[in-house]
């Protein structure tokens, strides 16, 4: 025979579980957007008052006139698309948005190569082909190189390639898979 105390406890169990489930629903969940990691020496997302989610969800500024000029310029470097190393276009665009947001900063390649941004499957790098110790451009000009790649080298949402930074054929921007 069930005692009154035991019966009261059994009747309260559903209410305890319902309240626990309600509290669990209020717990914040981790973002579904990959973390964007700036390259060494570049501003952090906190310094820019940005989040990875914001960079993934903002509409990118598109510069068609500069892209046409960039694609026509071939005296120092011919832009190219890669199929052997590709990254998700959304990851690439998040890095583009980051570089565009730090546009007035200088993106420098001291030595041969540097990483400007990592996001999800994408890494955005810079290579110095000047024959000197460094090459530099405004980060907004590096972003234009990234835009050329995600505009002209997008195959089924996968992007890979190399393009000169706008106005500087000595700084080559690369979009590759982070695991490559």
C-alpha positions as CSV (number, residue, x, y, z in Angstrom):
1,X,0.0,0.0,0.0
2,X,1.3,3.5,-0.9
3,X,1.6,5.9,1.9
4,X,0.3,9.5,1.6
5,X,3.8,10.9,1.7
6,X,5.1,8.6,-1.1
7,X,2.0,9.4,-3.2
8,X,2.5,13.2,-2.7
9,X,6.2,12.8,-3.8
10,X,5.2,10.8,-6.9
11,X,2.6,13.4,-7.9
12,X,5.3,16.2,-7.6
13,X,7.8,14.4,-10.0
14,X,6.2,15.6,-13.3
15,X,6.2,19.2,-12.0
16,X,9.9,18.9,-11.1
17,X,10.8,17.6,-14.6
18,X,8.7,20.2,-16.4
19,X,10.4,23.0,-14.4
20,X,13.8,21.5,-15.1
21,X,13.0,21.4,-18.8
22,X,11.9,25.0,-18.8
23,X,15.2,26.1,-17.1
24,X,17.2,24.1,-19.7
25,X,15.3,25.9,-22.5
26,X,16.5,29.3,-21.2
27,X,20.2,28.2,-21.2
28,X,22.0,30.0,-24.1
29,X,23.2,27.7,-26.8
30,X,26.5,27.9,-28.6
31,X,26.5,29.8,-31.8
32,X,26.0,27.8,-35.0
33,X,28.6,29.9,-36.8
34,X,32.2,28.9,-36.9
35,X,34.6,31.1,-35.0
36,X,36.4,33.6,-37.1
37,X,40.1,34.0,-36.1
38,X,42.0,37.1,-37.3
39,X,45.6,36.7,-38.4
40,X,48.5,37.7,-36.2
41,X,48.7,41.5,-35.7
42,X,45.2,42.2,-37.0
43,X,42.4,43.6,-34.8
44,X,40.4,41.2,-32.8
45,X,36.6,40.9,-33.2
46,X,36.2,42.3,-29.7
47,X,38.2,45.4,-30.7
48,X,35.9,45.9,-33.7
49,X,32.8,45.2,-31.6
50,X,32.0,42.3,-34.0
51,X,31.1,38.7,-33.6
52,X,31.5,35.7,-35.8
53,X,27.8,35.6,-36.2
54,X,27.7,39.2,-37.4
55,X,30.4,38.5,-40.0
56,X,28.5,35.5,-41.3
57,X,25.1,37.2,-41.5
58,X,26.0,40.7,-42.8
59,X,25.6,41.3,-46.5
60,X,29.0,41.8,-48.1
61,X,29.7,45.1,-49.9
62,X,30.3,44.2,-53.6
63,X,32.6,46.3,-55.8
64,X,32.0,45.4,-59.4
65,X,34.0,48.2,-61.0
66,X,37.2,47.3,-59.1
67,X,36.7,43.6,-59.7
68,X,36.6,44.2,-63.5
69,X,39.8,46.3,-63.3
70,X,41.4,43.6,-61.0
71,X,40.6,40.8,-63.4
72,X,41.9,42.8,-66.4
73,X,45.3,43.5,-64.7
74,X,47.8,40.8,-65.5
75,X,51.2,42.5,-65.8
76,X,52.4,41.1,-62.5
77,X,50.1,38.2,-61.6
78,X,47.3,36.4,-63.4
79,X,44.4,35.6,-61.0
80,X,43.5,31.9,-60.9
81,X,40.9,29.5,-59.5
82,X,41.9,26.4,-57.6
83,X,40.0,23.1,-57.6
84,X,42.4,21.1,-55.5
85,X,41.9,23.2,-52.3
86,X,38.5,24.8,-51.7
87,X,36.6,26.2,-48.8
88,X,32.9,26.9,-48.1
89,X,31.9,30.1,-49.7
90,X,30.1,31.3,-46.5
91,X,33.4,30.9,-44.6
92,X,35.2,32.9,-47.3
93,X,32.6,35.7,-47.2
94,X,32.9,35.9,-43.4
95,X,36.6,36.6,-43.8
96,X,35.9,39.0,-46.6
97,X,33.5,40.9,-44.3
98,X,36.2,40.9,-41.6
99,X,38.8,42.3,-43.9
100,X,36.4,44.9,-45.3
101,X,35.6,46.0,-41.7
102,X,39.3,46.7,-41.0
103,X,39.7,48.2,-44.5
104,X,41.8,51.2,-43.5
105,X,44.3,49.0,-41.7
106,X,47.4,47.8,-43.5
107,X,47.6,44.1,-44.3
108,X,51.3,43.3,-44.5
109,X,53.2,40.3,-45.7
110,X,56.7,40.4,-44.0
111,X,58.6,37.6,-45.6
112,X,57.0,35.2,-47.9
113,X,53.5,34.3,-46.5
114,X,51.1,35.3,-43.8
115,X,47.6,34.3,-42.7
116,X,45.0,37.1,-42.7
117,X,41.9,35.1,-41.5
118,X,40.6,31.7,-40.6
119,X,36.9,30.8,-40.5
120,X,35.3,27.4,-40.7
121,X,36.9,25.6,-43.6
122,X,38.6,28.7,-45.0
123,X,42.0,30.3,-44.6
124,X,42.8,33.6,-46.3
125,X,46.5,34.1,-46.8
126,X,48.8,36.6,-48.4
127,X,52.0,36.0,-50.3
128,X,54.8,38.4,-51.2
129,X,56.0,38.0,-54.7
130,X,57.9,41.4,-54.8
131,X,61.3,40.0,-54.4
132,X,61.8,42.3,-51.4
133,X,61.3,41.6,-47.7
134,X,57.6,42.8,-47.6
135,X,54.5,43.7,-49.5
136,X,51.5,45.6,-48.1
137,X,48.1,46.9,-49.1
138,X,45.1,48.3,-47.3
139,X,43.0,45.4,-45.9
140,X,40.1,46.6,-48.0
141,X,42.3,46.0,-51.1
142,X,43.1,42.5,-49.8
143,X,39.3,42.0,-49.4
144,X,38.8,42.9,-53.1
145,X,41.2,40.1,-54.0
146,X,39.1,37.7,-51.8
147,X,36.0,39.0,-53.5
148,X,37.4,38.3,-57.0
149,X,38.0,34.7,-55.8
150,X,34.6,34.1,-54.3
151,X,32.9,35.7,-57.3
152,X,34.8,34.0,-60.2
153,X,36.0,30.7,-58.5
154,X,32.7,29.5,-56.8
155,X,31.8,26.0,-57.9
156,X,28.8,24.7,-56.1
157,X,29.5,26.8,-53.0
158,X,33.2,25.8,-52.8
159,X,35.8,28.4,-53.4
160,X,39.6,28.4,-53.9
161,X,42.0,30.6,-55.8
162,X,44.6,33.4,-55.8
163,X,44.2,37.0,-56.8
164,X,46.3,40.1,-56.6
165,X,45.3,42.6,-54.0
166,X,43.6,45.6,-55.6
167,X,46.3,48.1,-56.6
168,X,49.2,45.8,-55.7
169,X,50.3,42.9,-57.9
170,X,53.0,42.1,-55.4
171,X,50.6,41.0,-52.6
172,X,48.8,37.9,-53.7
173,X,45.7,36.8,-51.8
174,X,45.0,33.1,-51.4
175,X,41.7,31.3,-50.5
176,X,42.3,27.7,-49.5
177,X,40.9,25.0,-47.3
178,X,42.3,25.3,-43.8
179,X,43.3,21.6,-43.9
180,X,45.3,21.9,-47.1
